[in-house]
Amino acid sequence: MNDFSEYKIKEYRHWEVFVCQNQSYLGRCVIWCKRDDALDLTDAAKEEREELFLILQELRKALIKIFHPDWFNYAFLGNGMRHLHCHFIPRYAKSKIFEGTKFEDKLFGHNWKTDHDFITPKVVLDKIKLSLSDALKQ
């Protein structure tokens, strides 16, 4: 795995949570399994599965509190990076403004697709990370 440590929001026993650099979906995160040989969700140990659901619940609660998404998508793909991880994607029926940046979910109600042209200014990404990190501490 590349060094994404500057994007880490919270560390758990079996998982780490990172804010995505591309915030085309405001609050989008990746939940990364810490076990080096973890490849597929069905191979997750009981403890990993239990902790994962706890993380999903905590992250969902934090996002609702700070950004008020209308829905959530959870994706375990592994197409580009062959390691067990979850894309946590908040979905929004209406555009959101955060720190002067407009976030628009143009595909709300349909499958998510990353807008690779969307650029999250570093200062905004840092504020998103801080907001999520603070919300997960509570």
Residue, then its C-alpha position, 0 to 999 in steps of 0.5 A: m500500500n502506498d503511504f496514505s498516513e496523512y489521510k488517516i482518520k482513525e485506527y482500530r485493532h484490525w482496520e484503518v479509516f482514511v479520508c479519500q483524496n478525491q472528495s467528489y462524494l463529500g465525506r468519502c472514506v476508505i476502510w482498510c484491513k490491516r492484515d497484510d494477506a487480507l484479500d476478500l471480504t469472505d476471508a475476513a476473520k470473525e473479529e475483523r467482520e465484527e469490528l468492520f460493522l462497528i466502524l461502518q456504524e460509527l462512520r455513518k453516525a459521524l457523517i450524518k452528524i456533520f454532512h447530513p447525507d441522504w444515503f450510503n453506499y459501501a463497495f468492496l471491489g478490489n479491482g485496482m488494489r488487490h487488498l481487502h478494503c471498503h469504499f464508504i460513499p455518502r450520497y446526497a440528493k442535493s448539492k452541498i457547500f463545505e468550506g466554499t467548495k460545492f459538492e454535487d452528487k450528479l448520480f444520486g439514485h444510481n450507482w456511484k462513479t468517481d469524478h476523476d476530474f474533481i479536485t479537492p483543495k488541500v485546505v478543504l480536504d484537511k478540514i473534511k479530515l479534521s471534521l471526520s476525525d473529531a466526530l469519530k472521537q465522540 
